[in-house]
Structures are given as structure tokens and as C-alpha cells.
């Protein structure tokens, strides 16, 4: 197994991941905690947040970014150009917009934005605002450890390019169906990505999300894909 230092990952429910870096800094991916029914109450507050990554504009992925940014003053908030423009208009500082195909450095990490097959919009009062493309992120630590957070996405064959370009070791993949991949499609995604480990996300939060980690593991076995499934309940740490 890869020996380079890696983050400590805490699953906050749905698609929200807290990454405690070896440096002690904290990265929050898809910051939705306050109204997240899966997030344990004691994990809805933080000692610090140094960076936030936002995959797309839907409220169940960025619902708390404004309030958290105002409270914790992260050094950088990374999302698409359109989302960052909207966040800046709401008073969020240190936004760093980008687009798929690009990379930037934050907290010593190389953060690469990759495509996702999904929609992205921002609810602003009674208006729905275009949020740019839905995306995922590949994050590489200084020692080489690399992980991929897919955000919300359908299965797409260019996940094989993510494997070729970035070689992630761990993937966070949605399995819930209805709005994203189902367990069988997520298993094919693991085959395309050639990852060693996978943590299922975007499952169990709402009744519509019927995909389960058990079905995911069975699909991987049926396909003969050698990938370790690390199922975390909200609040659990890897």
C-alpha cells in the first residue's frame, strides 16, 4: 500500500468530506453540514477550515459555503468561475475560480478540476442561477498521494483519462442512483479509474437514493474489479 502521508478523511454524510491534512490544515469538500440530515451534530462546527472545494452549485453540495466562509475565513475557496463569481457577490473572500482541465495550488496541494456529467445551478432566493459545469476534483499531496472526489456524476468513459492523467489511489464515488450513478455504474467507474480504494458517497440521505454499499460491493465482485470498498457511516474516519 502507498506509504506517502495521506489526509485523514471524515465522512460528514451525503457528499461532504472533511480532509485533515498531514500539515494540520483542514479542507472541506462540498460544504453542506447545517441542514444535512446525515451530518452528526458534533461535526457541524470546526476549529478551522483552511480551504473549501465545491464540485457544483446544488444546495446539497454548497449549502453552507457562505456561512462557513464568513466564520472560518479559509485561505481559498475553489469552484467553477461562475460559482466563485456568485460567492464573491455574497461577500465570500479568497475565491479562486477555475474550469475543468485546469489545476492550481492551494495549501501545498495540486488541485485539478475534472469533468462530471450532471447539472449545476444555484438557488438564490426565488431565482435559479447558472452555476457553470458540474465538476469533480483530483487532489495531489506533496508526497504524491492522490485522491479523486467525483461530486455528482453519471458514469462516463473519460474516467479512463482521469486514471491516465492523475493516477488517483482513492476515489469518492456517488452510488445512490436517481441523480447520479447507481452501484453497478459506480463499479464500472472503479474499473475505468483503476483505483485501489473507493469510499461510496451520495447514498442513504433521502429515500430516492436507493443504491447501497452492499450492492456496490456485489457489483465490483461480479465485474471482477479488485478495489477495496471503504464504507463509512456519517462521522466515521478513514
C-alpha positions as CSV (number, residue, x, y, z in Angstrom):
1,X,0.0,0.0,0.0
2,X,1.1,3.5,-0.7
3,X,3.3,4.8,2.1
4,X,3.2,8.6,1.4
5,X,1.3,10.6,4.1
6,X,-2.3,11.0,3.3
7,X,-5.2,13.0,4.8
8,X,-7.4,11.8,7.5
9,X,-10.9,11.7,5.8
10,X,-14.0,12.2,7.9
11,X,-17.3,11.4,6.2
12,X,-19.9,14.1,7.2
13,X,-22.7,12.5,5.3
14,X,-24.1,12.7,1.8
15,X,-21.1,14.0,-0.3
16,X,-19.4,16.2,2.3
17,X,-15.8,15.2,3.2
18,X,-13.5,16.7,5.8
19,X,-9.8,16.2,4.9
20,X,-7.4,16.8,7.7
21,X,-4.0,17.2,6.0
22,X,-0.7,16.0,7.5
23,X,0.1,19.7,8.0
24,X,-2.8,20.1,10.3
25,X,-4.8,22.2,7.8
26,X,-8.4,21.3,7.0
27,X,-10.0,21.1,3.6
28,X,-13.8,20.7,3.3
29,X,-15.2,19.3,0.1
30,X,-18.8,20.1,-0.8
31,X,-19.6,22.0,2.4
32,X,-23.2,21.1,3.4
33,X,-23.4,20.4,7.1
34,X,-26.1,22.6,8.9
35,X,-29.1,21.2,7.1
36,X,-27.5,17.9,6.1
37,X,-29.7,15.3,7.9
38,X,-26.8,12.8,7.8
39,X,-24.2,15.0,9.4
40,X,-23.7,14.4,13.2
41,X,-24.4,17.5,15.2
42,X,-21.0,17.5,16.9
43,X,-19.3,17.6,13.5
44,X,-21.2,20.7,12.2
45,X,-18.7,23.1,13.8
46,X,-14.9,23.3,13.2
47,X,-11.8,24.6,14.9
48,X,-10.6,25.7,11.5
49,X,-11.3,25.5,7.7
50,X,-8.3,26.4,5.5
51,X,-9.8,25.6,2.1
52,X,-13.1,24.6,0.6
53,X,-13.7,22.7,-2.7
54,X,-17.1,22.9,-4.3
55,X,-18.0,20.4,-7.1
56,X,-21.2,22.2,-8.3
57,X,-23.9,24.6,-7.3
58,X,-26.6,22.5,-5.9
59,X,-27.6,23.2,-2.3
60,X,-26.8,19.7,-1.0
61,X,-23.2,20.4,-2.0
62,X,-22.6,24.0,-1.3
63,X,-25.4,25.0,1.0
64,X,-23.2,26.2,3.8
65,X,-20.3,27.7,2.0
66,X,-21.2,31.3,2.6
67,X,-21.8,31.0,6.4
68,X,-18.7,28.7,6.9
69,X,-16.5,31.1,4.8
70,X,-17.7,34.1,6.9
71,X,-17.0,32.3,10.1
72,X,-13.7,30.5,9.4
73,X,-12.1,32.7,6.8
74,X,-10.5,29.9,4.6
75,X,-7.4,30.8,2.7
76,X,-9.0,29.7,-0.6
77,X,-12.4,28.6,-1.9
78,X,-12.2,26.7,-5.2
79,X,-15.1,26.2,-7.6
80,X,-16.0,27.0,-11.2
81,X,-15.6,30.5,-12.3
82,X,-19.4,31.1,-12.2
83,X,-19.8,29.8,-8.7
84,X,-16.9,31.9,-7.5
85,X,-18.4,35.0,-9.1
86,X,-21.7,34.4,-7.2
87,X,-19.9,33.6,-3.9
88,X,-17.9,36.8,-4.2
89,X,-21.1,38.8,-4.7
90,X,-22.2,37.3,-1.3
91,X,-19.1,38.5,0.4
92,X,-17.0,35.3,0.3
93,X,-13.3,36.2,0.2
94,X,-10.4,34.3,-1.4
95,X,-12.4,32.7,-4.1
96,X,-10.4,31.1,-6.9
97,X,-12.5,30.1,-9.9
98,X,-11.3,27.6,-12.4
99,X,-12.6,25.2,-15.1
100,X,-12.2,21.5,-16.0
101,X,-8.8,20.7,-17.3
102,X,-7.1,23.3,-15.1
103,X,-5.0,22.9,-12.0
104,X,-4.0,25.2,-9.2
105,X,-2.0,25.1,-5.9
106,X,-3.6,25.5,-2.5
107,X,-2.1,24.6,0.9
108,X,0.7,22.8,-0.9
109,X,-1.9,20.7,-2.8
110,X,-2.2,20.4,-6.5
111,X,-6.0,20.7,-7.2
112,X,-7.1,19.7,-10.6
113,X,-10.7,20.2,-11.8
114,X,-12.2,17.4,-14.0
115,X,-15.5,17.0,-15.7
116,X,-18.6,15.5,-14.3
117,X,-21.8,14.6,-16.1
118,X,-24.5,16.4,-14.1
119,X,-26.2,19.8,-13.9
120,X,-25.2,22.8,-11.8
121,X,-27.3,25.7,-10.6
122,X,-27.5,28.0,-7.6
123,X,-30.7,28.8,-5.8
124,X,-30.7,32.5,-4.9
125,X,-34.0,33.4,-3.3
126,X,-36.6,32.6,-5.9
127,X,-34.1,32.7,-8.7
128,X,-32.1,29.8,-10.1
129,X,-28.7,30.9,-11.4
130,X,-26.4,29.1,-13.8
131,X,-23.5,27.6,-11.9
132,X,-21.2,26.6,-14.7
133,X,-20.4,23.0,-15.3
134,X,-20.6,20.3,-12.7
135,X,-17.2,19.0,-11.8
136,X,-15.0,16.7,-9.8
137,X,-11.6,17.3,-8.2
138,X,-8.4,15.4,-8.2
139,X,-6.1,16.4,-5.3
140,X,-2.4,15.5,-5.1
141,X,-0.5,15.9,-1.9
142,X,3.2,17.0,-1.9
143,X,4.3,13.4,-1.2
144,X,2.4,12.1,-4.2
145,X,-0.8,10.7,-2.6
146,X,-3.7,11.4,-4.9
147,X,-7.4,11.2,-4.4
148,X,-10.5,11.9,-6.6
149,X,-13.8,13.3,-5.4
150,X,-16.3,12.8,-8.3
151,X,-19.0,15.1,-7.0
152,X,-22.4,14.2,-8.6
153,X,-22.0,12.4,-11.9
154,X,-23.2,9.8,-14.3
155,X,-20.7,7.2,-15.5
156,X,-18.6,8.5,-18.4
157,X,-15.9,6.7,-20.3
158,X,-13.4,9.5,-20.0
159,X,-12.9,8.5,-16.4
160,X,-10.2,6.4,-18.0
161,X,-8.4,9.7,-18.9
162,X,-8.5,10.6,-15.2
163,X,-6.7,7.4,-14.5
164,X,-4.2,8.1,-17.2
165,X,-3.5,11.7,-16.3
166,X,-3.7,11.7,-12.5
167,X,-3.4,8.1,-11.2
168,X,-5.7,8.5,-8.1
169,X,-5.3,5.9,-5.4
170,X,-8.6,6.6,-3.7
171,X,-12.0,7.7,-5.2
172,X,-15.1,9.1,-3.6
173,X,-17.9,8.0,-5.9
174,X,-21.7,8.6,-5.7
175,X,-23.7,5.3,-5.7
176,X,-27.2,6.5,-4.8
177,X,-28.9,6.3,-8.3
178,X,-31.7,8.7,-9.4
179,X,-29.4,11.8,-9.5
180,X,-26.1,10.0,-10.1
181,X,-24.6,6.6,-10.9
182,X,-26.1,3.5,-9.4
183,X,-23.9,0.9,-7.7
184,X,-23.3,-1.1,-10.9
185,X,-22.2,2.0,-12.8
186,X,-20.0,3.1,-9.9
187,X,-18.3,-0.3,-10.1
188,X,-17.6,0.3,-13.8
189,X,-16.2,3.7,-12.8
190,X,-13.8,1.9,-10.4
191,X,-12.6,-0.2,-13.3
192,X,-12.1,2.8,-15.5
193,X,-10.3,4.7,-12.7
194,X,-8.1,1.8,-11.7
195,X,-8.3,3.0,-8.1
196,X,-7.2,0.8,-5.2
197,X,-9.8,2.0,-2.7
198,X,-13.2,3.6,-3.0
199,X,-15.4,5.4,-0.5
200,X,-19.1,5.5,-1.5
201,X,-20.9,8.8,-1.1
202,X,-24.3,10.3,-2.0
203,X,-26.3,7.4,-0.7
204,X,-28.9,6.9,2.0
205,X,-29.6,10.6,2.7
206,X,-33.0,10.6,1.1
207,X,-35.4,7.8,0.1
208,X,-34.8,8.4,-3.6
209,X,-31.2,7.4,-3.2
210,X,-31.7,3.7,-3.3
211,X,-28.2,2.5,-4.1
212,X,-26.4,0.8,-1.2
213,X,-22.7,0.0,-0.4
214,X,-23.7,-3.7,-0.3
215,X,-25.0,-3.6,-3.9
216,X,-21.8,-1.7,-4.8
217,X,-19.5,-4.4,-3.3
218,X,-21.5,-7.1,-5.1
219,X,-21.3,-5.3,-8.4
220,X,-17.5,-5.0,-8.1
221,X,-17.3,-8.7,-7.3
222,X,-19.5,-9.5,-10.3
223,X,-17.2,-7.5,-12.6
224,X,-14.1,-8.9,-11.1
225,X,-12.8,-5.5,-10.2
226,X,-10.1,-5.6,-7.4
227,X,-10.9,-2.4,-5.4
228,X,-11.4,-2.2,-1.7
229,X,-14.7,-0.6,-0.6
230,X,-14.4,1.5,2.5
231,X,-17.9,2.1,3.7
232,X,-18.1,5.0,6.2
233,X,-21.1,5.9,8.2
234,X,-21.5,9.6,8.8
235,X,-19.0,10.7,11.4
236,X,-16.6,7.8,10.7
237,X,-13.0,8.4,9.9
238,X,-10.6,6.8,7.4
